[in-house]
């Protein structure tokens, strides 16, 4: 479904439409606008008023539920400043977090090499995993690392270079 149409009612109707036409469905990818902010893992309850019931219903029909996610933390995300302060975001070769424009706004890449940051990220993901979500579609923000490559590389945890240069 188009991102803006992704909600509990439309996603359920989509799967029902497949079933009504005898088209087998094993998984559903709920695209990018399911959360209150991109990549904060807080379900938008105006779109999914009974998210756990939605996931449970899909499972009863034999359908796995996958949520869209990327590695970007947008600047308007309430967690952005904390992530920047704690070095949970990749930094340029001068040690500065440099937000970049991507298709859902302006944000910075999460640093998966930071052990404390990774624990925090996993706790965020647990919010939906505990509701029964089966996995994530990790969408393509990895090419944005090239923006760091052309400006001297990216620094991660403990100031280690995380790009190949």
BALOKOL-918299 format. One record per residue: residue number from 1; x, y, z of N, C-alpha, C, O, CB in turn. Coordinates in nm, 3 decimals. Each point is the difference from the previous one (the first is absolute). Glycine has a CB too. Layout:
{NUM; {X; Y; Z}; {X; Y; Z}; {X; Y; Z}; {X; Y; Z}; {X; Y; Z}}
...
end
This chain:
{1; {0.083; -0.119; 0.000}; {-0.083; 0.119; 0.000}; {0.087; 0.125; 0.000}; {0.110; 0.001; 0.055}; {-0.291; -0.126; 0.066}}
{2; {0.131; 0.228; -0.182}; {0.068; 0.129; 0.004}; {0.014; 0.040; 0.147}; {-0.092; -0.020; 0.080}; {0.001; 0.089; -0.310}}
{3; {0.204; -0.011; 0.265}; {0.030; 0.032; 0.140}; {-0.115; 0.068; 0.072}; {-0.037; -0.042; 0.110}; {0.272; 0.063; -0.176}}
{4; {-0.292; 0.082; 0.006}; {-0.104; 0.076; 0.069}; {-0.128; -0.080; 0.018}; {-0.085; 0.038; 0.082}; {0.183; 0.169; -0.177}}
{5; {-0.114; -0.316; 0.022}; {-0.119; -0.084; 0.014}; {0.021; -0.114; 0.098}; {-0.094; -0.075; 0.029}; {0.032; 0.134; -0.261}}
{6; {0.183; -0.074; 0.282}; {0.030; -0.109; 0.091}; {-0.062; 0.023; 0.137}; {0.044; 0.086; 0.076}; {0.168; -0.126; -0.199}}
{7; {-0.314; -0.037; 0.153}; {-0.061; 0.002; 0.132}; {-0.064; -0.136; 0.025}; {-0.004; -0.085; -0.089}; {-0.037; 0.337; 0.076}}
{8; {-0.008; -0.271; 0.132}; {-0.052; -0.130; 0.039}; {-0.114; -0.045; -0.091}; {-0.003; -0.116; -0.043}; {0.069; 0.165; 0.278}}
{9; {-0.157; 0.039; -0.264}; {-0.115; -0.035; -0.085}; {0.043; -0.036; -0.142}; {-0.042; -0.102; -0.053}; {-0.100; 0.253; 0.191}}
{10; {0.225; -0.068; -0.199}; {0.041; -0.024; -0.139}; {0.092; -0.121; -0.014}; {-0.012; -0.076; -0.097}; {-0.010; 0.319; 0.057}}
{11; {0.113; -0.262; 0.136}; {0.089; -0.116; -0.007}; {-0.079; -0.130; 0.016}; {0.026; -0.099; -0.069}; {0.162; 0.238; 0.163}}
{12; {-0.286; -0.138; -0.003}; {-0.085; -0.117; 0.019}; {-0.082; -0.028; -0.126}; {-0.015; -0.116; -0.040}; {0.003; 0.164; 0.288}}
{13; {-0.042; 0.058; -0.309}; {-0.079; -0.016; -0.123}; {0.087; -0.052; -0.115}; {-0.046; -0.079; -0.081}; {-0.106; 0.265; 0.157}}
{14; {0.276; -0.141; -0.082}; {0.092; -0.046; -0.104}; {0.017; -0.152; 0.008}; {-0.013; -0.070; -0.101}; {0.133; 0.292; 0.105}}
{15; {-0.091; -0.271; 0.115}; {0.020; -0.144; 0.018}; {-0.130; -0.075; -0.027}; {0.002; -0.107; -0.062}; {0.178; 0.152; 0.232}}
{16; {-0.291; 0.009; -0.125}; {-0.130; -0.065; -0.025}; {-0.028; -0.007; -0.150}; {-0.055; -0.099; -0.047}; {-0.030; 0.182; 0.269}}
{17; {0.121; 0.021; -0.295}; {-0.019; -0.001; -0.145}; {0.078; -0.111; -0.067}; {-0.051; -0.066; -0.091}; {0.015; 0.311; 0.099}}
{18; {0.159; -0.266; 0.037}; {0.078; -0.111; -0.054}; {-0.067; -0.133; 0.031}; {-0.015; -0.086; -0.086}; {0.225; 0.221; 0.111}}
{19; {-0.252; -0.150; 0.099}; {-0.065; -0.126; 0.041}; {-0.128; -0.024; -0.078}; {-0.028; -0.112; -0.042}; {0.126; 0.138; 0.271}}
{20; {-0.177; 0.080; -0.249}; {-0.126; -0.012; -0.075}; {0.023; -0.046; -0.143}; {-0.088; -0.058; -0.063}; {-0.009; 0.238; 0.206}}
{21; {0.216; -0.152; -0.194}; {0.034; -0.039; -0.137}; {0.092; -0.121; -0.006}; {0.065; -0.027; -0.101}; {-0.092; 0.264; 0.035}}
{22; {0.032; -0.309; 0.179}; {0.080; -0.122; 0.010}; {0.148; 0.021; -0.032}; {0.066; -0.087; -0.058}; {-0.271; -0.039; -0.004}}
{23; {0.255; 0.241; 0.100}; {0.142; 0.029; -0.018}; {0.067; -0.021; 0.136}; {-0.030; 0.071; 0.096}; {-0.013; 0.098; -0.286}}
{24; {0.134; -0.266; 0.198}; {0.064; -0.026; 0.130}; {0.090; 0.116; 0.043}; {0.069; 0.061; -0.082}; {-0.076; -0.307; 0.032}}
{25; {0.005; 0.275; 0.178}; {0.081; 0.106; 0.056}; {0.074; -0.054; 0.122}; {-0.062; -0.056; 0.091}; {-0.098; 0.234; -0.174}}
{26; {0.290; -0.161; 0.084}; {0.080; -0.047; 0.113}; {0.055; 0.113; 0.085}; {0.040; -0.022; 0.115}; {0.018; -0.175; -0.249}}
{27; {-0.056; 0.318; 0.079}; {0.056; 0.112; 0.075}; {-0.057; 0.132; -0.046}; {-0.043; 0.015; -0.115}; {0.251; -0.145; 0.147}}
{28; {-0.208; 0.226; 0.057}; {-0.049; 0.134; -0.027}; {0.108; 0.099; 0.043}; {0.043; -0.002; 0.115}; {-0.286; -0.068; -0.085}}
{29; {0.286; 0.156; -0.122}; {0.092; 0.108; 0.032}; {-0.080; 0.126; 0.024}; {-0.061; 0.054; -0.092}; {0.247; -0.159; -0.046}}
{30; {-0.187; 0.152; 0.261}; {-0.067; 0.126; 0.033}; {0.103; 0.110; -0.024}; {0.103; 0.007; 0.067}; {-0.260; -0.114; 0.107}}
{31; {0.128; 0.192; -0.272}; {0.101; 0.097; -0.045}; {0.017; 0.117; 0.097}; {-0.058; 0.000; 0.109}; {0.004; -0.063; -0.344}}
{32; {0.131; 0.160; 0.196}; {0.069; 0.094; 0.086}; {-0.080; 0.086; 0.096}; {0.057; 0.046; 0.099}; {0.096; -0.045; -0.278}}
{33; {-0.278; 0.024; 0.157}; {-0.069; 0.096; 0.086}; {-0.080; -0.065; 0.112}; {-0.104; 0.053; 0.040}; {0.093; 0.098; -0.235}}
{34; {0.057; -0.264; 0.246}; {-0.071; -0.071; 0.106}; {0.031; 0.055; 0.140}; {-0.075; -0.025; 0.094}; {0.078; -0.177; -0.239}}
{35; {0.106; 0.275; 0.158}; {0.045; 0.049; 0.131}; {-0.029; 0.150; 0.015}; {-0.032; 0.068; -0.097}; {0.212; -0.244; 0.101}}
{36; {-0.169; 0.224; 0.120}; {-0.025; 0.143; 0.024}; {0.110; 0.088; -0.057}; {-0.025; 0.115; -0.035}; {-0.100; -0.177; 0.240}}
{37; {0.246; 0.010; -0.215}; {0.115; 0.063; -0.065}; {0.073; -0.110; -0.074}; {-0.006; -0.116; 0.042}; {0.029; 0.301; 0.136}}
{38; {0.046; -0.154; -0.285}; {0.074; -0.102; -0.071}; {0.106; -0.061; 0.093}; {0.081; 0.072; 0.058}; {-0.121; 0.047; -0.278}}
{39; {0.037; -0.250; 0.232}; {0.100; -0.078; 0.074}; {0.002; 0.025; 0.150}; {0.104; -0.015; 0.064}; {0.028; 0.019; -0.269}}
{40; {-0.247; 0.035; 0.263}; {-0.004; 0.008; 0.146}; {-0.070; -0.122; 0.061}; {0.000; -0.018; 0.122}; {-0.001; 0.268; -0.138}}
{41; {-0.058; -0.335; -0.068}; {-0.061; -0.127; 0.041}; {-0.118; 0.018; 0.095}; {-0.033; -0.091; 0.076}; {0.255; -0.015; -0.107}}
{42; {-0.283; 0.222; 0.027}; {-0.123; 0.025; 0.077}; {-0.115; -0.001; -0.101}; {-0.006; 0.085; -0.088}; {0.127; 0.054; 0.269}}
{43; {-0.210; -0.236; -0.167}; {-0.110; -0.017; -0.095}; {-0.093; 0.121; 0.007}; {-0.037; 0.045; 0.108}; {0.052; -0.297; -0.087}}
{44; {-0.052; 0.303; -0.138}; {-0.096; 0.109; -0.010}; {-0.139; -0.058; 0.025}; {-0.057; -0.066; -0.087}; {0.204; 0.196; -0.078}}
{45; {-0.200; -0.105; 0.283}; {-0.129; -0.058; 0.038}; {-0.118; 0.061; -0.074}; {-0.110; -0.056; 0.003}; {0.207; 0.010; 0.219}}
{46; {-0.077; 0.160; -0.289}; {-0.109; 0.052; -0.083}; {-0.015; -0.084; -0.127}; {-0.108; -0.006; -0.059}; {0.148; 0.239; 0.150}}
{47; {0.068; -0.297; -0.132}; {-0.003; -0.085; -0.118}; {-0.022; -0.147; 0.036}; {-0.062; -0.075; -0.075}; {0.212; 0.237; -0.041}}
{48; {-0.099; -0.202; 0.231}; {-0.010; -0.139; 0.046}; {-0.052; 0.001; 0.144}; {0.077; -0.016; 0.095}; {0.113; -0.059; -0.248}}
{49; {-0.322; 0.095; 0.170}; {-0.055; 0.014; 0.134}; {0.012; -0.125; 0.088}; {0.001; 0.011; 0.122}; {-0.158; 0.152; -0.220}}
{50; {0.167; -0.280; 0.036}; {0.019; -0.125; 0.075}; {0.112; -0.077; -0.068}; {-0.023; -0.104; -0.064}; {-0.223; 0.095; 0.138}}
{51; {0.367; 0.059; -0.061}; {0.112; -0.057; -0.072}; {0.023; -0.146; 0.037}; {0.020; -0.084; -0.088}; {0.083; 0.311; 0.078}}
{52; {-0.105; -0.258; 0.138}; {0.020; -0.139; 0.044}; {-0.109; -0.089; -0.058}; {0.030; -0.110; -0.048}; {0.080; 0.189; 0.260}}
{53; {-0.234; -0.034; -0.210}; {-0.110; -0.077; -0.060}; {0.018; -0.017; -0.149}; {-0.031; -0.106; -0.055}; {-0.120; 0.191; 0.232}}
{54; {0.201; 0.018; -0.243}; {0.029; -0.005; -0.143}; {0.104; -0.108; -0.029}; {-0.020; -0.084; -0.088}; {-0.035; 0.329; 0.067}}
{55; {0.166; -0.241; 0.094}; {0.107; -0.099; -0.019}; {-0.052; -0.140; 0.031}; {0.025; -0.094; -0.076}; {0.150; 0.267; 0.134}}
{56; {-0.246; -0.188; 0.053}; {-0.055; -0.131; 0.038}; {-0.095; -0.052; -0.109}; {0.003; -0.119; -0.032}; {0.018; 0.180; 0.276}}
{57; {-0.103; 0.027; -0.299}; {-0.093; -0.040; -0.106}; {0.073; -0.046; -0.125}; {-0.041; -0.098; -0.064}; {-0.124; 0.259; 0.154}}
{58; {0.272; -0.092; -0.125}; {0.079; -0.041; -0.115}; {0.061; -0.138; 0.025}; {-0.001; -0.086; -0.088}; {0.051; 0.327; 0.033}}
{59; {0.001; -0.261; 0.175}; {0.060; -0.130; 0.033}; {-0.105; -0.111; -0.005}; {0.030; -0.111; -0.044}; {0.139; 0.228; 0.189}}
{60; {-0.290; -0.089; -0.099}; {-0.107; -0.100; -0.007}; {-0.028; -0.041; -0.144}; {-0.041; -0.113; -0.027}; {-0.059; 0.209; 0.236}}
{61; {0.122; -0.003; -0.301}; {-0.020; -0.028; -0.144}; {0.127; -0.054; -0.066}; {0.004; -0.019; -0.121}; {-0.177; 0.201; 0.114}}
{62; {0.276; -0.207; 0.087}; {0.125; -0.053; -0.054}; {0.086; 0.103; -0.070}; {0.086; -0.034; -0.081}; {-0.203; -0.178; 0.055}}
{63; {0.096; 0.340; 0.058}; {0.074; 0.109; -0.064}; {0.098; 0.060; 0.100}; {-0.038; 0.041; 0.110}; {-0.158; 0.008; -0.263}}
{64; {0.322; -0.044; 0.114}; {0.102; 0.064; 0.083}; {-0.003; 0.150; -0.025}; {-0.030; 0.046; -0.110}; {0.173; -0.254; 0.105}}
{65; {-0.111; 0.284; 0.108}; {-0.004; 0.146; -0.008}; {0.141; 0.055; 0.009}; {0.073; -0.027; 0.095}; {-0.304; 0.033; 0.008}}
{66; {0.268; 0.072; -0.204}; {0.132; 0.061; -0.010}; {-0.021; 0.151; -0.005}; {-0.088; 0.049; -0.071}; {0.188; -0.252; -0.051}}
{67; {-0.020; 0.276; 0.196}; {-0.010; 0.146; 0.003}; {0.120; 0.063; -0.071}; {0.113; -0.048; 0.011}; {-0.242; 0.036; 0.204}}
{68; {0.103; 0.120; -0.285}; {0.102; 0.078; -0.067}; {0.085; 0.071; 0.105}; {-0.053; 0.048; 0.101}; {-0.095; -0.017; -0.304}}
{69; {0.278; -0.026; 0.181}; {0.091; 0.077; 0.086}; {0.124; 0.035; -0.081}; {0.031; -0.064; -0.101}; {-0.117; -0.052; 0.311}}
{70; {0.157; 0.219; -0.165}; {0.129; 0.035; -0.059}; {0.097; 0.030; 0.114}; {-0.032; -0.020; 0.117}; {-0.077; 0.112; -0.328}}
{71; {0.226; -0.045; 0.175}; {0.102; 0.037; 0.099}; {0.003; 0.149; 0.029}; {0.091; 0.048; 0.068}; {0.042; -0.241; -0.146}}
{72; {-0.231; 0.267; 0.030}; {-0.001; 0.145; 0.018}; {-0.077; 0.041; 0.125}; {-0.106; -0.054; 0.030}; {0.123; 0.081; -0.278}}
{73; {0.039; 0.068; 0.320}; {-0.071; 0.066; 0.109}; {-0.018; 0.144; -0.046}; {0.098; 0.074; -0.015}; {-0.001; -0.228; 0.202}}
{74; {-0.221; 0.193; -0.210}; {-0.026; 0.134; -0.051}; {0.020; 0.106; 0.108}; {-0.017; -0.026; 0.119}; {-0.144; -0.071; -0.283}}
{75; {0.196; 0.217; 0.119}; {0.029; 0.109; 0.094}; {-0.122; 0.038; 0.083}; {0.017; 0.048; 0.113}; {0.156; 0.036; -0.273}}
{76; {-0.295; -0.103; 0.110}; {-0.118; 0.036; 0.078}; {-0.044; -0.112; 0.096}; {-0.090; 0.019; 0.081}; {0.019; 0.127; -0.270}}
{77; {0.136; -0.261; 0.178}; {-0.029; -0.110; 0.092}; {0.044; 0.042; 0.141}; {0.113; 0.046; 0.017}; {-0.084; -0.221; -0.204}}
{78; {-0.116; 0.159; 0.286}; {0.039; 0.039; 0.137}; {0.128; -0.070; 0.050}; {0.065; 0.052; 0.090}; {-0.306; -0.013; -0.045}}
{79; {0.277; -0.153; -0.102}; {0.121; -0.072; 0.042}; {0.127; 0.050; -0.069}; {0.111; -0.038; 0.039}; {-0.256; -0.160; 0.003}}
{80; {0.131; 0.281; -0.143}; {0.116; 0.042; -0.079}; {0.108; 0.064; 0.087}; {0.116; -0.040; -0.006}; {-0.268; 0.074; -0.188}}
{81; {0.116; 0.063; 0.274}; {0.100; 0.073; 0.078}; {0.071; -0.092; 0.099}; {0.121; 0.011; 0.017}; {-0.258; 0.197; -0.040}}
{82; {0.063; -0.298; 0.087}; {0.062; -0.097; 0.091}; {0.097; -0.089; -0.077}; {0.111; -0.026; 0.046}; {-0.317; 0.030; 0.102}}
{83; {0.165; -0.051; -0.265}; {0.087; -0.085; -0.082}; {0.127; 0.075; -0.042}; {0.109; -0.057; 0.001}; {-0.311; -0.067; -0.085}}
{84; {0.187; 0.250; 0.048}; {0.116; 0.081; -0.038}; {0.094; 0.017; 0.118}; {0.121; -0.018; -0.013}; {-0.261; 0.139; -0.158}}
{85; {0.085; -0.086; 0.286}; {0.079; 0.025; 0.120}; {0.077; -0.124; 0.046}; {0.113; 0.010; 0.047}; {-0.281; 0.163; 0.019}}
{86; {0.106; -0.291; -0.080}; {0.062; -0.124; 0.048}; {0.082; -0.072; -0.107}; {0.045; -0.113; 0.021}; {-0.234; 0.092; 0.138}}
{87; {0.209; 0.086; -0.274}; {0.075; -0.059; -0.111}; {-0.063; -0.129; -0.051}; {0.070; -0.096; -0.031}; {0.136; 0.198; 0.125}}
{88; {-0.340; -0.105; -0.102}; {-0.072; -0.112; -0.059}; {-0.015; 0.018; -0.151}; {-0.054; -0.087; -0.068}; {-0.068; 0.052; 0.284}}
{89; {0.170; 0.148; -0.268}; {-0.012; 0.030; -0.143}; {0.139; 0.008; -0.061}; {0.096; 0.042; 0.065}; {-0.313; 0.084; -0.027}}
{90; {0.228; -0.167; -0.164}; {0.129; 0.011; -0.069}; {0.038; 0.147; -0.011}; {-0.084; 0.089; -0.011}; {0.040; -0.301; -0.120}}
{91; {0.175; 0.235; 0.134}; {0.054; 0.135; -0.009}; {0.094; 0.010; -0.118}; {0.055; -0.100; -0.047}; {-0.077; 0.129; 0.296}}
{92; {0.040; 0.092; -0.297}; {0.093; 0.017; -0.112}; {0.144; -0.009; 0.051}; {0.022; -0.021; 0.120}; {-0.190; 0.166; -0.243}}
{93; {0.264; -0.129; 0.036}; {0.142; -0.018; 0.036}; {0.048; 0.105; 0.100}; {0.109; -0.013; 0.055}; {-0.071; -0.086; -0.280}}
{94; {-0.118; 0.204; 0.248}; {0.034; 0.103; 0.099}; {-0.072; -0.025; 0.133}; {0.012; 0.079; 0.093}; {0.024; 0.086; -0.279}}
{95; {-0.110; -0.276; 0.194}; {-0.070; -0.034; 0.123}; {-0.135; 0.066; 0.017}; {-0.053; 0.006; 0.111}; {0.272; -0.038; -0.013}}
{96; {-0.275; 0.083; -0.208}; {-0.126; 0.074; 0.007}; {-0.111; -0.081; -0.066}; {0.016; -0.052; -0.111}; {0.108; 0.272; 0.108}}
{97; {-0.238; -0.231; 0.072}; {-0.118; -0.062; -0.061}; {-0.050; 0.096; -0.106}; {-0.026; 0.117; 0.028}; {-0.036; -0.245; 0.185}}
{98; {0.048; 0.077; -0.333}; {-0.041; 0.085; -0.112}; {-0.130; -0.055; -0.059}; {0.003; -0.091; -0.082}; {0.239; 0.154; 0.032}}
{99; {-0.357; -0.006; 0.092}; {-0.126; -0.047; -0.057}; {0.000; 0.016; -0.152}; {0.057; 0.095; -0.054}; {-0.176; -0.035; 0.268}}
{100; {0.054; -0.154; -0.280}; {-0.009; 0.004; -0.146}; {-0.144; -0.017; -0.045}; {-0.082; -0.060; 0.070}; {0.315; -0.032; -0.087}}
{101; {-0.262; 0.144; -0.099}; {-0.134; -0.011; -0.058}; {-0.020; -0.140; -0.054}; {0.085; -0.052; -0.073}; {-0.086; 0.298; 0.015}}
{102; {-0.110; -0.307; 0.093}; {-0.039; -0.130; -0.057}; {-0.147; 0.008; -0.033}; {-0.061; 0.105; 0.020}; {0.239; -0.232; 0.112}}
{103; {-0.238; 0.020; -0.182}; {-0.135; 0.010; -0.055}; {-0.109; 0.022; 0.104}; {-0.115; 0.027; -0.037}; {0.194; -0.173; -0.142}}
{104; {-0.048; 0.137; 0.307}; {-0.098; 0.029; 0.105}; {0.048; 0.110; 0.093}; {-0.029; -0.003; 0.120}; {-0.050; -0.234; -0.133}}
{105; {0.152; 0.333; -0.039}; {0.040; 0.113; 0.082}; {0.150; 0.016; 0.009}; {0.074; -0.031; -0.093}; {-0.280; 0.002; 0.220}}
{106; {0.250; 0.077; -0.012}; {0.142; 0.025; 0.025}; {0.038; -0.074; 0.128}; {-0.063; 0.019; 0.104}; {0.055; 0.209; -0.221}}
{107; {0.111; -0.311; 0.108}; {0.039; -0.078; 0.116}; {0.145; -0.045; -0.008}; {0.072; 0.033; -0.094}; {-0.307; -0.109; 0.117}}
{108; {0.274; -0.001; 0.077}; {0.136; -0.052; 0.008}; {-0.006; -0.151; 0.015}; {-0.097; -0.056; 0.052}; {0.181; 0.272; 0.051}}
{109; {0.022; -0.282; -0.150}; {0.006; -0.146; 0.004}; {0.034; -0.050; 0.140}; {0.090; 0.052; 0.066}; {-0.020; -0.053; -0.306}}
{110; {-0.143; -0.099; 0.284}; {0.025; -0.063; 0.129}; {0.133; -0.076; -0.007}; {0.033; -0.059; -0.102}; {-0.281; 0.039; 0.148}}
{111; {0.323; 0.021; 0.064}; {0.130; -0.067; 0.008}; {-0.016; -0.135; 0.068}; {-0.009; -0.008; 0.122}; {0.128; 0.231; -0.114}}
{112; {-0.121; -0.329; -0.088}; {-0.017; -0.136; 0.053}; {0.126; -0.053; 0.068}; {-0.003; -0.108; 0.058}; {-0.163; 0.067; -0.236}}
{113; {0.276; 0.116; 0.172}; {0.123; -0.047; 0.065}; {0.007; 0.043; 0.146}; {0.089; -0.045; 0.073}; {0.026; 0.054; -0.295}}
{114; {-0.205; 0.077; 0.267}; {0.000; 0.047; 0.138}; {-0.081; -0.098; 0.085}; {-0.122; -0.008; -0.016}; {0.144; 0.251; -0.060}}
{115; {0.043; -0.318; 0.166}; {-0.071; -0.102; 0.078}; {-0.117; 0.056; 0.083}; {-0.108; -0.060; 0.004}; {0.322; -0.065; 0.006}}
{116; {-0.193; 0.239; 0.054}; {-0.108; 0.061; 0.079}; {-0.114; 0.045; -0.092}; {-0.117; -0.018; 0.031}; {0.285; 0.093; 0.144}}
{117; {-0.130; -0.016; -0.288}; {-0.101; 0.042; -0.097}; {-0.079; -0.118; -0.054}; {-0.122; 0.008; -0.016}; {0.266; 0.186; -0.045}}
{118; {-0.075; -0.301; 0.033}; {-0.065; -0.120; -0.052}; {-0.100; -0.057; 0.101}; {-0.109; -0.042; -0.037}; {0.313; -0.006; -0.101}}
{119; {-0.166; 0.048; 0.264}; {-0.095; -0.044; 0.104}; {-0.123; 0.090; 0.001}; {-0.112; -0.050; 0.008}; {0.301; -0.038; 0.131}}
{120; {-0.170; 0.218; -0.149}; {-0.112; 0.094; -0.005}; {-0.088; -0.028; -0.122}; {-0.122; -0.006; 0.011}; {0.261; 0.181; 0.109}}
{121; {-0.076; -0.193; -0.237}; {-0.072; -0.026; -0.125}; {-0.085; -0.127; 0.013}; {-0.115; -0.004; -0.042}; {0.298; 0.117; -0.090}}
{122; {-0.124; -0.216; 0.189}; {-0.073; -0.126; 0.019}; {-0.118; 0.018; 0.095}; {-0.105; -0.061; -0.020}; {0.318; -0.066; -0.022}}
{123; {-0.197; 0.209; 0.145}; {-0.113; 0.027; 0.090}; {-0.112; 0.071; -0.076}; {-0.118; -0.023; 0.027}; {0.275; 0.038; 0.169}}
{124; {-0.120; 0.072; -0.291}; {-0.103; 0.067; -0.080}; {-0.075; -0.103; -0.085}; {-0.123; 0.002; -0.007}; {0.261; 0.211; 0.001}}
{125; {-0.063; -0.302; -0.058}; {-0.061; -0.104; -0.084}; {-0.088; -0.095; 0.082}; {-0.102; -0.049; -0.050}; {0.299; 0.064; -0.104}}
{126; {-0.158; -0.038; 0.279}; {-0.078; -0.089; 0.087}; {-0.143; 0.047; 0.017}; {-0.089; -0.081; 0.025}; {0.298; 0.022; 0.093}}
{127; {-0.233; 0.189; -0.130}; {-0.136; 0.053; 0.014}; {-0.097; -0.069; -0.095}; {-0.113; -0.027; 0.038}; {0.209; 0.248; 0.032}}
{128; {-0.053; -0.249; -0.191}; {-0.088; -0.066; -0.097}; {0.022; -0.151; -0.004}; {-0.092; -0.075; -0.030}; {0.090; 0.284; -0.104}}
{129; {0.123; -0.253; 0.162}; {0.024; -0.144; 0.004}; {-0.084; -0.066; 0.109}; {-0.047; -0.112; -0.018}; {0.280; 0.149; -0.069}}
{130; {-0.250; 0.031; 0.200}; {-0.082; -0.054; 0.108}; {-0.148; -0.009; -0.039}; {-0.076; -0.075; 0.061}; {0.240; 0.169; 0.102}}
{131; {-0.203; -0.017; -0.263}; {-0.138; -0.008; -0.051}; {-0.014; -0.113; -0.100}; {-0.110; -0.025; -0.051}; {0.082; 0.271; 0.086}}
{132; {0.138; -0.316; -0.065}; {-0.006; -0.115; -0.089}; {0.051; 0.022; -0.141}; {-0.007; -0.091; -0.082}; {-0.180; 0.023; 0.215}}
{133; {0.238; 0.188; -0.163}; {0.054; 0.026; -0.134}; {0.110; -0.102; -0.030}; {0.081; -0.033; 0.086}; {-0.137; 0.280; -0.067}}
{134; {0.056; -0.295; -0.143}; {0.092; -0.107; -0.040}; {0.135; 0.048; -0.050}; {0.096; -0.077; 0.001}; {-0.295; -0.053; -0.057}}
{135; {0.209; 0.254; 0.015}; {0.127; 0.048; -0.051}; {-0.013; 0.137; -0.061}; {-0.102; 0.067; 0.014}; {0.170; -0.300; -0.055}}
{136; {0.038; 0.274; -0.026}; {0.008; 0.134; -0.057}; {0.049; -0.006; -0.144}; {0.083; -0.084; -0.035}; {-0.041; 0.180; 0.263}}
{137; {-0.095; -0.008; -0.309}; {0.056; 0.026; -0.132}; {0.098; 0.115; 0.022}; {-0.041; 0.114; 0.020}; {-0.169; -0.194; -0.151}}
{138; {0.338; 0.050; 0.128}; {0.102; 0.102; 0.019}; {0.021; 0.071; -0.134}; {0.073; -0.049; -0.086}; {0.041; -0.083; 0.274}}
{139; {-0.178; 0.247; -0.203}; {0.002; 0.070; -0.127}; {0.134; 0.068; -0.023}; {0.079; 0.017; 0.092}; {-0.325; 0.017; -0.075}}
{140; {0.269; 0.003; -0.141}; {0.131; 0.038; -0.050}; {0.054; 0.135; 0.036}; {0.011; 0.086; -0.088}; {-0.067; -0.229; -0.088}}
{141; {0.089; 0.166; 0.301}; {0.071; 0.124; 0.031}; {0.152; -0.020; 0.001}; {0.074; 0.097; 0.014}; {-0.271; -0.023; 0.121}}
{142; {0.242; -0.198; -0.151}; {0.145; -0.025; 0.000}; {0.076; 0.077; -0.107}; {0.116; 0.036; 0.024}; {-0.167; -0.259; 0.065}}
{143; {-0.008; 0.252; -0.207}; {0.078; 0.078; -0.097}; {0.037; 0.141; 0.049}; {0.092; 0.062; -0.054}; {-0.207; -0.190; -0.124}}
{144; {0.046; 0.177; 0.279}; {0.031; 0.134; 0.050}; {0.137; 0.007; 0.066}; {0.053; 0.109; 0.022}; {-0.296; -0.072; 0.010}}
{145; {0.301; -0.152; 0.000}; {0.135; 0.000; 0.056}; {0.100; 0.059; -0.101}; {0.106; 0.049; 0.039}; {-0.163; -0.253; 0.102}}
{146; {0.022; 0.200; -0.268}; {0.086; 0.058; -0.105}; {0.022; 0.149; 0.025}; {0.107; 0.053; -0.030}; {-0.192; -0.224; -0.135}}
{147; {-0.016; 0.238; 0.221}; {0.018; 0.142; 0.030}; {0.114; 0.022; 0.099}; {0.067; 0.103; -0.005}; {-0.311; -0.066; -0.038}}
{148; {0.266; -0.132; 0.131}; {0.114; 0.009; 0.091}; {0.130; -0.037; -0.072}; {0.105; 0.061; 0.023}; {-0.256; -0.117; 0.172}}
{149; {0.142; -0.045; -0.283}; {0.118; -0.045; -0.076}; {0.066; 0.116; -0.075}; {0.122; 0.016; 0.005}; {-0.228; -0.242; -0.029}}
{150; {0.025; 0.305; -0.043}; {0.056; 0.107; -0.083}; {0.051; 0.118; 0.081}; {0.065; 0.089; -0.054}; {-0.219; -0.159; -0.126}}
{151; {0.126; 0.071; 0.310}; {0.048; 0.110; 0.084}; {0.099; -0.050; 0.106}; {0.019; 0.066; 0.102}; {-0.237; 0.053; -0.140}}
{152; {0.280; -0.235; 0.015}; {0.105; -0.046; 0.089}; {-0.033; -0.120; 0.086}; {0.083; -0.041; 0.081}; {-0.011; 0.269; -0.081}}
{153; {-0.190; -0.285; -0.013}; {-0.036; -0.119; 0.077}; {-0.093; 0.030; 0.115}; {-0.033; 0.115; 0.028}; {0.250; -0.211; -0.092}}
{154; {-0.260; -0.010; 0.130}; {-0.092; 0.012; 0.113}; {0.064; -0.059; 0.124}; {0.071; -0.101; -0.006}; {-0.268; 0.090; -0.147}}
{155; {0.171; 0.076; 0.266}; {0.049; -0.049; 0.128}; {-0.115; -0.062; 0.078}; {-0.110; 0.055; 0.005}; {0.290; 0.121; -0.003}}
{156; {-0.151; -0.290; 0.058}; {-0.098; -0.066; 0.084}; {0.048; -0.001; 0.144}; {0.075; 0.087; 0.043}; {-0.151; -0.228; -0.236}}
{157; {0.032; 0.039; 0.265}; {0.033; -0.017; 0.141}; {0.150; 0.005; 0.022}; {0.078; -0.057; -0.076}; {-0.285; -0.080; 0.106}}
{158; {0.246; 0.206; 0.075}; {0.141; 0.010; 0.039}; {0.086; 0.061; -0.111}; {0.119; -0.029; -0.012}; {-0.151; -0.170; 0.159}}
{159; {-0.031; 0.285; -0.228}; {0.068; 0.071; -0.109}; {0.064; -0.092; -0.104}; {0.095; 0.040; -0.066}; {-0.054; 0.142; 0.226}}
{160; {-0.093; -0.302; -0.173}; {0.050; -0.093; -0.102}; {-0.066; 0.033; -0.134}; {-0.119; 0.028; -0.007}; {0.158; -0.209; 0.181}}
{161; {0.041; 0.178; -0.280}; {-0.051; 0.023; -0.134}; {-0.086; -0.119; -0.040}; {0.044; -0.114; 0.009}; {0.158; 0.255; -0.070}}
{162; {-0.326; -0.114; 0.018}; {-0.091; -0.108; -0.037}; {-0.018; -0.013; -0.150}; {-0.071; -0.089; -0.047}; {-0.045; 0.122; 0.263}}
{163; {0.178; 0.056; -0.293}; {-0.002; -0.013; -0.145}; {0.132; -0.061; -0.042}; {0.094; -0.005; 0.079}; {-0.251; 0.204; -0.107}}
{164; {0.165; -0.244; -0.094}; {0.118; -0.076; -0.043}; {0.123; 0.083; -0.030}; {0.107; -0.056; -0.023}; {-0.262; -0.104; -0.066}}
{165; {0.143; 0.290; 0.088}; {0.116; 0.084; -0.032}; {0.100; 0.003; 0.110}; {0.103; 0.067; -0.013}; {-0.246; 0.068; -0.128}}
end
